[in-house]
Amino acid sequence: MLVKACAAVKPAGDLFGLLEAVHNFVTASTIRHDKFVSVQRERGEIVMELPLQFESRWVCKLKAVTTFKERFFSVILTLQFFCESKKPRERVDAKGLLCQLMELSFVFMLHLSDKILSLTNSLSTYCQSKTATMTTAFTLVSSTRSVLQDMQSSDSFDKLYCAAISSCAEFGIKVDFNLALKLMSVRLVLQMMRSVLPFPRATKKGNAPSAVHKI
């Protein structure tokens, strides 16, 4: 059901489709796979493989999301390397994938999917246990549903959106902060922007930085 639900929601379907496309690009060539491994080692990371997704096993979606999120920068560096490939098809494929990854919408869906799938995984794991009881299962279903409903609140959305924008800043992905201001609370955005952008300090107490007034 969860796999079908993801496919029915276009942003979620696009996310998993892109993860699968990156997986296929990296693993279809020994040279590309070896480059991805070497990039991780150069960054001092434990080598992780991009997992293959199975339509009938939604837990594979969770593994794909968590792995991709942890090795996102290594994936970007690998694709950037092959953007300069002498092979036209390889070069075009790498540029196309990289262009889609370097979007706030993708990063946000990656964070959102990681949170939702991690949350529902606990419920799924218990319900498949041989020692599961109806009473505990109903309690877990109720608590899981409550957390999911709480994620729809402005505060929860703002925190998730801030995390996505912070990741964009970390990975060099351009963000339209004017658009972000319309989608989230002004207070949280300004707090986050001050931490990632070189705003000038106020000269007098109580005066806001001039850059903020221009937003």
VMD Tcl script that draws the C-alpha trace (Angstrom):
set ca {
  {0.00 0.00 0.00}
  {2.78 2.43 0.90}
  {4.60 1.78 -2.38}
  {1.40 2.43 -4.34}
  {0.75 5.57 -2.32}
  {4.23 6.88 -3.13}
  {3.69 6.19 -6.83}
  {0.33 8.00 -6.75}
  {1.85 11.18 -5.26}
  {3.81 12.82 -8.09}
  {6.60 14.46 -5.99}
  {7.18 11.17 -4.14}
  {7.09 9.17 -7.35}
  {9.56 11.58 -8.94}
  {11.86 11.21 -5.93}
  {12.03 7.42 -6.09}
  {12.23 7.47 -9.86}
  {15.26 9.78 -9.66}
  {16.90 7.65 -6.95}
  {16.48 4.62 -9.19}
  {17.88 6.51 -12.19}
  {20.99 7.55 -10.21}
  {21.43 3.98 -8.96}
  {21.26 2.65 -12.52}
  {23.71 5.27 -13.79}
  {26.29 4.53 -11.10}
  {26.04 0.73 -11.09}
  {25.68 0.16 -14.85}
  {29.38 0.90 -15.34}
  {32.31 -0.49 -13.36}
  {34.19 2.76 -13.95}
  {31.34 4.89 -12.60}
  {30.84 2.58 -9.62}
  {34.54 2.62 -8.79}
  {34.53 6.42 -8.98}
  {31.63 6.60 -6.53}
  {33.52 4.31 -4.14}
  {36.75 6.32 -4.46}
  {34.92 9.61 -3.81}
  {33.58 8.23 -0.54}
  {37.01 7.03 0.52}
  {38.60 10.39 -0.34}
  {36.02 12.05 1.90}
  {36.86 9.68 4.74}
  {33.44 8.02 4.60}
  {32.55 4.39 5.12}
  {31.81 3.05 1.65}
  {28.09 2.53 1.09}
  {26.39 1.12 -1.98}
  {23.29 2.71 -3.47}
  {20.63 0.03 -2.83}
  {18.43 -1.41 -5.53}
  {14.73 -0.68 -5.12}
  {12.03 -3.33 -5.33}
  {8.43 -2.33 -6.06}
  {7.04 -5.09 -3.84}
  {9.18 -4.22 -0.80}
  {8.65 -0.69 0.48}
  {11.36 -1.11 3.12}
  {13.81 -0.94 0.20}
  {12.54 2.59 -0.39}
  {13.54 3.51 3.15}
  {17.01 2.05 2.69}
  {17.41 3.89 -0.60}
  {16.36 7.21 0.94}
  {18.55 6.92 4.05}
  {21.61 5.80 2.07}
  {21.15 8.51 -0.54}
  {20.69 11.15 2.14}
  {23.88 10.09 3.94}
  {25.93 9.96 0.72}
  {24.26 12.82 -1.13}
  {27.42 14.93 -1.51}
  {29.42 11.93 -2.75}
  {26.73 11.30 -5.36}
  {26.93 14.95 -6.45}
  {30.73 14.84 -6.75}
  {30.52 11.61 -8.77}
  {28.00 13.08 -11.19}
  {30.02 16.30 -11.50}
  {33.05 14.22 -12.50}
  {31.16 12.48 -15.30}
  {29.67 15.76 -16.48}
  {33.11 16.22 -18.04}
  {33.17 12.75 -19.62}
  {34.42 12.38 -23.17}
  {31.46 10.10 -23.89}
  {28.53 12.26 -25.08}
  {25.76 10.00 -23.73}
  {27.45 9.58 -20.36}
  {28.06 13.32 -20.12}
  {24.46 14.18 -20.97}
  {23.03 11.62 -18.55}
  {25.22 12.89 -15.70}
  {24.23 16.52 -16.35}
  {20.54 15.63 -16.48}
  {20.63 13.75 -13.19}
  {22.72 16.41 -11.47}
  {20.36 19.18 -12.59}
  {17.40 17.40 -10.99}
  {19.27 16.66 -7.76}
  {20.33 20.27 -7.31}
  {16.79 21.44 -6.57}
  {15.23 22.45 -3.26}
  {12.11 20.42 -4.08}
  {14.17 17.22 -4.35}
  {16.07 17.86 -1.12}
  {12.84 18.64 0.72}
  {11.18 15.42 -0.52}
  {14.29 13.49 0.51}
  {14.01 14.83 4.07}
  {10.25 14.31 4.18}
  {10.43 10.74 2.87}
  {13.20 9.87 5.30}
  {11.09 11.07 8.23}
  {7.86 9.39 7.13}
  {9.39 6.07 6.09}
  {11.51 5.86 9.25}
  {8.41 6.49 11.34}
  {6.24 3.92 9.59}
  {9.06 1.36 9.52}
  {8.83 0.88 13.29}
  {5.13 0.12 12.99}
  {5.65 -2.22 10.06}
  {8.46 -4.11 11.79}
  {6.34 -4.70 14.90}
  {3.25 -5.78 12.96}
  {5.31 -8.42 11.12}
  {6.73 -9.78 14.37}
  {5.53 -13.18 15.54}
  {5.11 -11.80 19.06}
  {2.92 -8.87 17.98}
  {-0.36 -8.37 19.84}
  {-3.49 -6.59 18.64}
  {-3.51 -4.24 21.63}
  {0.05 -3.03 21.07}
  {-0.45 -2.89 17.31}
  {-3.50 -0.65 17.65}
  {-1.59 1.58 20.07}
  {1.31 1.91 17.62}
  {-1.08 2.64 14.76}
  {-2.74 5.37 16.80}
  {0.55 6.96 17.87}
  {1.98 6.77 14.34}
  {-1.10 8.42 12.91}
  {-0.90 11.17 15.54}
  {2.72 11.92 14.67}
  {1.90 12.00 10.95}
  {-0.97 14.38 11.58}
  {1.28 16.58 13.71}
  {3.72 16.81 10.78}
  {1.02 18.78 8.95}
  {1.23 21.61 11.50}
  {3.02 24.82 10.64}
  {5.71 24.31 13.29}
  {6.62 20.78 12.15}
  {6.62 21.84 8.51}
  {8.84 24.83 9.26}
  {11.43 22.66 11.02}
  {11.46 20.15 8.16}
  {11.73 22.90 5.58}
  {14.55 24.57 7.51}
  {16.45 21.28 7.57}
  {16.06 20.98 3.79}
  {17.24 24.57 3.19}
  {20.23 24.05 5.50}
  {21.16 20.98 3.44}
  {20.90 23.04 0.27}
  {23.30 25.59 1.76}
  {25.69 22.80 2.72}
  {25.67 21.26 -0.76}
  {25.78 24.52 -2.69}
  {22.21 24.34 -3.99}
  {20.76 27.77 -4.74}
  {17.59 28.63 -2.82}
  {15.13 31.45 -3.47}
  {14.78 32.76 0.09}
  {11.99 35.13 -0.95}
  {9.94 32.07 -1.92}
  {10.93 30.37 1.33}
  {9.61 33.33 3.28}
  {6.20 32.80 1.74}
  {6.16 29.12 2.64}
  {7.46 29.21 6.20}
  {7.47 31.44 9.26}
  {9.62 34.56 8.87}
  {11.29 34.07 12.25}
  {12.72 30.63 11.44}
  {13.86 31.61 7.96}
  {15.71 34.70 9.18}
  {17.34 32.69 11.94}
  {18.50 30.07 9.44}
  {19.63 32.67 6.87}
  {21.83 34.43 9.42}
  {23.62 31.14 10.04}
  {24.36 30.38 6.37}
  {24.67 33.84 4.74}
  {27.32 36.51 5.42}
  {24.94 39.23 6.66}
  {26.66 42.38 7.97}
  {26.38 42.90 11.70}
  {24.24 45.75 13.03}
  {26.22 48.75 14.23}
  {23.70 49.67 16.92}
  {21.71 47.54 19.29}
  {18.25 46.84 18.00}
  {19.06 47.65 14.35}
  {18.50 44.75 11.97}
  {21.12 43.94 9.30}
  {20.49 45.91 6.11}
  {20.34 42.69 4.03}
  {17.26 41.57 5.92}
  {15.39 44.75 5.02}
  {15.88 43.99 1.34}
  {14.00 40.69 1.52}
}
mol new
graphics top color blue
foreach p $ca { graphics top sphere $p radius 0.5 }
foreach p [lrange $ca 0 end-1] q [lrange $ca 1 end] { graphics top cylinder $p $q radius 0.2 }
display resetview
